[in-house]
């Protein structure tokens, strides 16, 4: 009886949301780079030597050199994330060291893995090494192809590595998944089939393994693998926009390994909803949903997602947590039951909230490109190219249609304003000319026959290819233009109520105010009017192009109390106690999600350069509920911000949230008051 009561109590606890208590400075979710292996000097040395050896003919001397290089790679510590790519390369190097006539493989997938990298005399691998390790010649590669190839090859290299069990408890995971002959299992985010291939051996001819991935390269690999080795119990399909594309009640198990953080942090809200509802549909009642991912671990960089966030989001969709294990210090195992058609599903939303992510970082673009947005961009481009007011009218009509549905706070309103300023300036409120930032904005994009605006439309909407001198120059230019078009948008007041936020920034004349991450300077100018001639605004940014825009605006309009300053990634590069107060606008979500060491150093330095008792104004974007249109790009729940900054000595003194998508938090810098 006691055992029965204990089991019932455990089940009841599992069914309720897990409280999110922020007990330390660590972030609950972090977003690594899209190609996120840290490049260590030792790893770069091995990659560089491998690249050189691959350019030589296959001789006994090359094999001997490869054997020595493979031994070096084998000595790397697999528990360190940065070493895993090098260890995976070590397997390939070891195989290159073998006599081709004697080379053997442990299973079909291992053989296919070798063929994938060895094809065309290792040309694909050499291209990857050149780009990933920035070897001579990589700057001449196409930026978009480079990003796709880096992601594809790194996933193939690490996730399908025959050495994967060195850092992941593969046998234990297979035991926990506990498939049976005849089971139907979905491997979502399967990459190139490391686990899917193991699943097919267990489920047998009566079972089925559905391999789903949104990367065409991974699916092409698996489809060829299935045909080459004739595996009728495997089906590989490209997933799109979160839709699994399978009929209802199809699967006994859905397996998501090292992919849920992408869903939670990166997928747009509608895509998340679509995916989780699709998972709900394709799993049979009481079917198992298995999630493996990374807990935040102090001192370890890369992607992470606190398991409580996963439990709460999935709970809102009626998935009941039935098993939780910590497989390694960093990797957890969560198993859920699909309580379809039960009271649990009916009550899940009440217990777990609406299931929205608390942190969203978005994609490489500020927002997902849509057919409507691309069409509007094309119409505006045609109007500018042909000086055609009819096309401009069509573009404005298109923006009027899509703005309420697609792009809250994004660039659509900015592009519509620029279209109006170019073709119908008489329609604008003349008051815009009183804002120096808006005057400079208009001239920057529309002077010289709208040369810069046309360039931006080409880059953003991929209307034509823009040739750059280098990859880094092209990416930097795109980011600069995107930041500028968003930040100094003359229609920003409409969706942000900027003037109301500025009223809440209470700084006296004569104060020294820091605009941290100032961009092209809209808020720097707005606050400069508050501190007056005897005060000073220090406009800080990593991007020197933005600071040049601030300098130009100040010089052109005689603004003498704004000073530009180049900040660093981990330091503001200012003396202690410089600032009476400071602000950050749409920046803290990035700081929160970045590597622990960088975030920790930056926030500590911010507290150092602010006077004790100084005020920090932090404006950022909020997740929204229901059918409310979310902010166009990144957001972070204010609970995460408040909880984390408390541990750095920042005390919340006011919370203003008069727009669903935006909030202003006001903190007092209480450093040295019992905080770390």
N, C-alpha and C positions, 0 to 999 in steps of 0.2 A: 504493500500500500504506500509506504514511504517513497519507494522508487517511482511509483506511478504519479504521486503528487509532485515529486521533484521534476519529473519529465514534463508534466503539465505546466509547472511554473516556468521551466526553461523555455517551453514553446510560447508561453504568453509573453515573456520578456523579448523573445526574438521578433515578435510581431509588432513591437512598438519602435517608434523612431529613436535613434540614438542621439542624445544631447550633444551639441557641438560646444564643448568647453575649450577655450583657447588658453592653454596652460603654459605656453612658452612662446618664444619669438618665432619658432619655425612656422613656415607657411603650410597650410593643409593641402595645397596643390601647387606644383611647379611645372613649368612648361620648358622643356629643353628645346634646342634648335631642331629644325626639321631633319638635319643630318647632324646628330647630336653626340658623336663620339669625340671625346676630348683628345686633342692631338698632343701626345707627349713626345719629348725629344727622342726617347728610346724607340717608341713606336714609329716615329717618322724616319728614323735611321733604318729600321728594318724594311719599311715600305720603299724607301729610296733605293736600297740595295736590291730589293726584289725587282723593282722596275728596271734597273740596269741589267740584272740577270735575265729577265724575260726578253730583252733585246738581243741576247746572245744565242747562238745555235745550241742545240741539245748535245752536249759533249760530256764525257766523264768529269772534266774539270768543273763544268757548270753544275752538275749533279752534286759534286763534293761541296761546292760553295753553298748550294741550297740546303744540303744536309746540316751544315754548320749554322746557317741562318735559322733553320727550323728549330734547332736545339736552343738557340737564343730565345725564340718566340715561346717555346714550351716552358721556359723558366719564369714567364710573367705570372703575376698573381691574378688568378681568375676572379677573385672577390672584388677587385677594383674595376669599376665599369669601364674606365678608360682603356683597360688592357684587353677587353674581349675581342675587339676587332683584330688586334695583333695576334692573339691566340688563334682566332679563326684563320687568319692568313697563314699561320704556322702549319695548319693541316695541309693547305694547298702547297706550301713550299716543300713540305715533307713528301708529298706525292710527286712534285716536279723532280725531287732528288732521286726518285726510284727509277730503275730501268723500265722503260715502257713495256717491254716484253714480260716483265714479272709483276707489273702493277695489278693489284687486286682491290676489290671494293666490298664493303660490308652492306650488301643490299642494293636494290635498284635505285633508291633515292640518292644514296651516296654517289653512285655512278653518274646519275643525271646531274648532280651537283658539280662533279668534276667536269663533265662535258660542257656545262653552262659556262664555266670560267675559262676552260681550255680552248674553246672554239675559236676559230680564226686566229690561231697562234696567240691566244690570250689578249687580243686587241681590246676587248671590252674591259678586261681587268686592268690593262695598262692605262686606258682612258680614265678609269675610276681612280687609280693610284695618282695619276697626274693631277686630277681635279681635287680629290680629297686632301692630298698632302701638299698641294700647291707647288708641284714640281714644274720646272721650266716648260713653258708652252701652254699652261692651262688658261691664261688670260685671253687666249684667242678663241675660246669655246663659246658657243651660244649660251646665254644665261639660263634660258628656260630649259633647254635640253640638259644643261649641266645639272640643274636642280633635280630634274626627274631622274637622271641617270645616277646621281649620287644616292638618292633615296632608294631607288630600285636595287642597286648593287649592294648598298650597305645592308639592307634588309635581307637580301639573298645570302650575303657573306656571313652575317652574324646569326640570323634566325634559322638557317638551314645547315649550320655548321655541324659536322660530325663530332666536334668537340663541345657542343652546347651543354652536354651534361657536366662539364667541368665547372660551370657557374650556375646551372639550374638543375634542381632535383627531378630530372625527367622521369625516372622510374617511379618516384613517389607520386608525381602528378598523374601518371598513368594509373597507378593503383587507386588513387582517390576518384578519378573520373569513372572507373569501374564499369566500363562498357561490357555489354554481353552480346553474344552472337545474335544477329537479327535486329539489333538496335539501329535506329536512324539518328545520326548526329550531325549537327551543323558546326563547322569550324569557321567562326566569323573573324575576319582578319587573319586568314589562314597563311598569308604570305606565300611561300613556295612549298608548303605542305609538310613541314617537319612533323607536326602532330597528326595531321590528316592521314598521312601514310601509315602511321602507327595504328590509328583508329581502324583503317580498312582491314588490317590484318586480324583484328579482333571481331568486328561485326560480321565478317565473312560474306558469302554470296547472298545470304538472306537479308543482310543489312545494307545500309547506304550511308556514305559520307558526303555531305554537301560542303564543298569548299567555296567560301565566299570571300571576296576581297575587292576593294575599290580600285586597285592598281592593275591596269591592263597587263603590265609586264609579268606580274605574279600569275595571273590567270592564264596567260599564254604559255608560261612554263608548265603549269600543271596540266593544261589541256593536252599539250604535247606528251607529257609524261604518262598520262592516262592512256592515250592512243598507243604510244610506243610499247608499253608493257601490258596493254589490254587488261585494264582494271574496270570491269563493268560496275563495281560497287562504289565508284567515285564519280562525282559530278562537280566540275569547276565552273563557276559563274561569276561574272563581274557584278558586284552590287553597286547600286546608284542611289544617291540621296537618301540613304538609310532604309530603303525598301529591300527586304530580304528576297522578295520575288518568289516565294514559295506558298503553296496552298496551306489552308488551316490544318492544325493538328497533325503536322507532318513529322515533327521531330520528338524524340525522347530526351535528347540532351542538346543544349546549345553551349558551346565552349568559346570563351573570349579570353585569350591570353595576351597580356601586355598591349591591349588595344583600348581598354575602357577609358583610360585617361584621354585618348584622342576624342572619344565620344563626348566625354564630360567637359573638357576644356576647349576643344576646337570646333566641334560641330555646331552649326547654327541651331537656334532653338527649334525651328520647325523640323529640321532634320533629326534632332534628338527625339522629338515626339514621335515622328514617323517610324524611326528605328525601333524604339521601345514598344510601341504599339504593334509593330510587325513581329517582334520577338514574342510578344504576348500571344499573338494569333497563331504563329507556326508551331509553338510548343504545345504539346498535348497537356490536358489538365494534369496538374501535379508533376509535369515534366521538369527536368532539372536545368537551371541556368547556372553555369560555372564561370566565375570571374577570377582571374589571377592578375594582379597588378602590383605596383610598387608603393609601399608606405614611405612617407618622408623619413629619411635617415640622416641624422646629423653628420655633416662632413661628406655626404655623397650627393653629387650633382646629377642632373638628368631629370627625366619625367618622374613625377610622383603624384599620388592621389590618395588622401587619407581614406581608409576603408569605410569610415562612418559616412562620408559623402556618398559613396556607392550604395551603402545599405539604405540610406534615406531616400535617394532618388529612385531606386528600384522598388522600395516599399510603397512609394506613391503609385506605382503601376501594378500593385498586387503581387509582387514577388516576396515570398516570406523567407527570411534567412534561416537556414537549417544547419549550417555548418560553417565555422570560421577557424582557420588554422594559419599560423605564421610559419611558412615553410623555411624561410631564411630571414635574417634581420631586415631585409628590404622587401621581400616578396610575400604577399598574403594570398590565401585561397579562400574564396567565398562561394558557398553553394546555396542556391535559392530554389524554392519550389514554386511553380506557377499555379497559384491558387485561383484558377479560372472558375468563375461561377460560384464562388464561395462568399461567405460574409466578409472574409478578409479583404477581398477585392473591393467590396462595397465601402468598407470603412477605411481603406488604405489612405485615401486622400486626406481624411480628417486627422489621421495620426502623423502622416509624413509630409504634409504640405502639398504643394503643387508639382513637385518633382523637377523644378527648374534647377539648373546648375547655379552654384554660388559664384563661379568664376568662369569667364569666357574670354579667351584670348584671340580667337578668330584665326584667319589665314594670313598668307603673305600679303594679300590685298586687305584694305581696310574693311571691305565687306564683300560678300559673295556677288559676283557678276550675274545679272539676270538678263533674260531676253529683252525685257522692257527697258532696262538701263542701257543695254548695248544699242538698242534701236534709237533711244533718245540721243546717245552720244553720236551715233552715225548721222542722225538728222542735223545735229548741231555742227558736226564736221562739214557736212555738205553745204550748210548755210554759210559757213566761214569761207570754204574753198570757192564757192560760186558767187559769194556776196548776194545770196538769194533770201529775201525776206520771207518768201512763202515757206521755204524750208525751216526758217527760224520760227515761224508761227507753228508749224507742225511739231518742232522740238519742244516749244513751250507747252503745247497741248499735251504732249507725251509726258513731260515732267509733272504737269498738273494731275495727270492720271495716276502716275506711279508713286509720287511722293507720299501720299497718305497710306499707301499699302506696303511700301518696300524699304524706306530708307530714312528712318527718323534720325535727325541730327547729322546726316551724311552730306555728301557732296551734291546731291541733286538740286537742292535749293541754291547752292553756290553756282552751279552751272546754269541754272535758270536765270539767276541774277546777271551773270556775265552775258548770257544771250540777250537779255533785255537791254543791258548797258551798251551792247554793241549795235543792236538793230533798232531799239525803241527807247532811247535814253530819256525821252520826255515822260515816260511812264514811271520813272523812278522818283521817289521822294527826294527833293533837293537836299534834305538834311544829311544825306550820306556824305556830301562833300565836306562836312564839318569834322569828319573822322579821318585823321591823317593815314591811319592804317588802311582804310577803305580806298582812299585816293591812290595810294601806292599799289594796292591790290589790283585795282582796275587797270592802272598803267602797266603793271607787270604782265598781266595776262593778255591785254588787248592792244598794247602798242605794237608797232611794226606789223600791222595787219593781223593781229591776234596770233602771232607766231608761237608764243609759249602755250597758249590755250590749245592750239591745234596740235602741238607736240604732246601735250598732256593727254588729249583724247586718243591719239594714236597709241601712246604707251598703255594707258589704263584699259582701253577697250579693245586693244589688239586689232585696230582697224588696218594698220600697216606695220611692217617691221621697221623699227628705228635702229640704225646702226650706231653702236657706241665704240669708243676706243678700247674699252675693256669691260669685263663683267662687273667689277666693283663700281666703275663710273656709271654704268647703266642703272644698277640697283640704287645707287646713291641719288642719282637724278630723279628717279621715279619716286622715291621716298620723300625727297625734298619738295617736289611739286605737290604730291598728295597731302603732305602735312600743311603746306601753305594754303592750298585750296580749301581745306577743312577748317583750319584754325582761324583765319581772318575773314571767313565768310561774312559778307555784309548782311545776310539774312539770319545770322546766328541768333539775334534777339527773338525771332519768331518761335524757335523751338527750344531755346535755352532760358529765355527771360534773363539775359545777361545783366541788364541794369539792376534787377532785383538781387542777384548774387553780389554785384559790386557794392550795393548799399550795405550789405552785411559785412563787408571788409572794412573794419573799423580801425583805421590807422591815423594817427595824428600828424599834423604838419611837422616837418623836420625829422620824421622817422626814416630809418634805413630798412627798406623792404626788399626781400628776395623773391623774384619770380623764377622758381626752379622748373626747368623745362619750359622756357618761355616761348619756344617756337618763334614765329615771325613777329611776336610782340604785342598782340592786341591787349592782353591784360596788363602788360608793362605800361602801356600808354594810359589805360584807364586808371590804374592806381597812381601813376605819376601825378595826376591832377589832384589826388588826395594828399600826398606828402608835401606838395608845394615846392617852391624854389629852394627852400632851405633843407628839404629832404632829398632822398635818393632812392631810386629803384635800381637794383642790380638784376639785369636780365641775364639769366644763365641758361646755357644749353650746350649739349655735346656737338650739335650741328653748327659749324661755323657759317654755313650759308644762311641759316636763319638769323644768326647774329649780325651778319652783313646787312640783311634786310632791316633789322632794328636800327643799326647805325645810320643807314641811308634815310630811313623815315625821320629819325631824330634830327639829322643834319638838314634835311629838306624843309622841315617845319619848325626848326629852331627849338626843339625839345631838349633842354639842357640838364634835366635831372634824371636821365636814364643812362645807366652805364652798362655796357655789355661785358660778359665774363664767360670764358670757356670753362665749363665744369668737367669733372671726370666721371668715370663709371662708378667708382667707389668713394669719391671725395669731391666736395664742392670747390676745393682748392682756395679756401678763404681762411683768414685768421679766426681764432676763437672769438665768440661773442660779437660777431660782426653785425648780425641782423636783429633788429627789434622784432620783426615778424616776417613770415614767408608764406608763400602759397605754392600749391601744386595743382595743376588742372589736367585731368585725364592722363595721369602719369602713374599713380600709385599701383594700379592693377599690374603694370609691367614690373615695377619694383617688387611687388608681392610674389610674382610668379617666377622671378629670375633665380639664378643659383644662390644658395644660402650665403656663401662667403661674400658675394657682391652686395646682396641686399643688406646683410648685417653691417658691413662696413659703411654703406651709404647712409643708412638711417642713423647710425651712431654719429656719423660726421655731420649730418643735418642738425642733430641735437647739439653738437659741439659748437657749430658756427652761429647758432641762435642763442640769444641771451636767455638766461634762466628766467622763466616767467613769460617769455616771448610767445606770441600766438602763431599757430600754424593753421592756415586755411586750406583745406583739402577738398577739392571738388572732383567727383568721379561719377561713373555711370553705374546705374543700378539694374539688377535683373528685374523683370516685370512679370506679372501674372496674367492668366487668362488670355484674352485676345488683344491686350494692349501691345502696340507695336514697340518692340525693344529698340534700344539704342543701336545704331547701325553697325557698331563694331564691338570693341571690348567692354566688359563690365566686371564689377566685383561687388559682392554683397557687403554692405557697410559693416556688418558684424565682424567680418574677417579683418577689416581695416582697424576698427576700434580695438578689437581684442589683441591684435599684434602690436599696435603702437603703444598700448598700455605697458607692455613689457619693455619698451624702450624709453619710458619716462614721459610719454605724452598723454595728458589727461584730457578726456573729452569734456568740453564745457558747453557745447551747443551742437544740435543736430537739426539741420534744415532740409526737409525733403518735400518741397512743394511741387515737384514734378515727378511723375512715376519713374522716369528714366534718369533723373539727375539728382544728386544730393550735394550738400555742402556740410562738411564736418569741421568744427572749430576745436582745436586742441591747444592746451597750454603746455609749454615745455617745462616739465618738472624734473629734469635730469638731476642726478645726485640726490634724489629724495627716496632712497631705499630701493631704487631699481638697479639692475645689473649694469 
